[in-house]
Amino acid sequence: MKTAKKTLPIMLALSLIATAGACSGGSTASTTTAAAAKPADTTAAAAPADTTAAPAPTASADKQTITVWAPDEVVELTQTNLNNWLAGQAEWNGKYTITVSAMGEGDATTQMLTDVEAGADVFGFAQDQLARLVAAGALSKPGGVFLTNVTTNNDAGSVGAVTLNGDIYAYPETSDNGYFLYYDKSVVTDPSTLQGVIEQCAAAGKNMYMDIQSGWYDVAFFFGTGAECYYNYDTEGLVTGCVCDYSSEKGLAAMKAMVEMAKSKGKGYEQSPDGAAALFNPEGGTAGALVSGTWDYATVKDYLGENFGAAKMPTFTVDGQTFQMSGFGGFKLVGVKPQTDSDKLTFCHLVADYITSEEMQMARFEAKGWGPSNLNAQKSDAVQANEALAALGEQLAFCVGQGQYPQAYWDLTQAFGTDINSGKYADADDATLLAALKDLEDSLKEAK
């Protein structure tokens, strides 16, 4: 589906943006293009009553520069597509230029938090940094048609990822960071249940692998049973509290499932020094099934060939009750820095809206395999043909968007998972397990 070709009049667009009072700043550019603008997809929004009253802006002899930060692997693609997008637009030509420079999502956040004014006008970042960027005043909220595009064109997980305390602060760019089940079809014929997968692997002399010695993976069990663990932050980006109910019946069910899984031959959590995908290597690989993400897709498919399988995470049963395994969902987002110039702010939102449009998401998928958050893009034949993205898309419906967690959370959950994996609780009764969960919960609540 092509991007809609309507042009948003400047005064109407200005009325749609929630402004904030940070000054703009420049950065050294890798490539530059003359700028013109339009919204990426305005068809989902209600038509304005009058779209003819506002005049187009007057071209200026002194062009302003809009800076865009994108990961190195998509800088050229982003610039090329922006060139094509702007080519036929006359309204803003001569007023702005756009430069696209290489900056990874993690580095972009660090730079913005260090000096918002000197940061890019439009930049990519990971969803777990949203709270910190909001606290730093580094994000201008989309409004009007831009807000409509965010909420109606993208999947629920990615919309949740750009939302903080009920307000939307950014634009979804991808919906492809999470985990699901890879399996060897010659070993596993039914990937629907965890116990069934483990038993099928064992029958073939293979193992199932999942690294729950990590707070990123063990939430597949905790969140699957309905337990919660998340942190609240103040406007300074400091932890104000932790909501955690692991020492509950929900947490107990999750821990019992992990303890049982750790009794299997592969203990479920072992990893290969050559990377998880290498566990499927026909030359000595011992995996019949593996929990991993899209980053291992090409390697696993190459190893398994016609026996390649991918599916959502299985269900697990504890004390007669069945749960769907959950997990964290990860998303790449695009933010707009607040501006004092309202015209420039509008144009920056137009740029962010286009960068995250269906057209651009499909371009990144086709060139780099990035999984789209755009609903139409997800339904495309090309995306559906990618077994890993199809499996992840199904799994993300059961996942929680990853928020911001302090380092202590990762350290504590790693130690907890390591104890389970070592067999420490193999023969423990419920009271012992609940005591361990209470210790973990108390420590997590004290983490800063």
Secondary structure, 3 states (H helix, E strand, C coil): CCCCCCCCCHHHHHHCCCCCCCCCCCCCCCEEEECCCCCCCCCCCCCCCCCCCCCCCCCCCCCEEEEEEECHHHHHHHHHHHHHHHCCCCCCCCCEEEEEEECCHHHHHHHHHHCCCCCCCEEEEEHHHHHHHHHCCCCCCCCHHHHHHHHHHECHHHHHHCEECCEECCEECCCCECCEEEEECCCCCCCCEHHHHHHHHHHCCCEEECCCCCCCCCHHHHCCCCCCEEEEECCCCCEEEEEECCCCHHHHHHHHHHHHHCCCCCCECCCCCCCHHHHHCCCCCCEEEEEECHHHHHHHHHHHHHHEEEECCCEEEECCEEEECCCEEECEEEEECCCCCHHHHHHHHHHHHHHCCHHHHHHHHHHHCCCCCEHHHHCCHHHHCCHHHHHHHHHHCCCEECCCCCHHHHHHHHHHHHHHHCCCCCCCCHHHHHHHHHHHHHHHHHCC
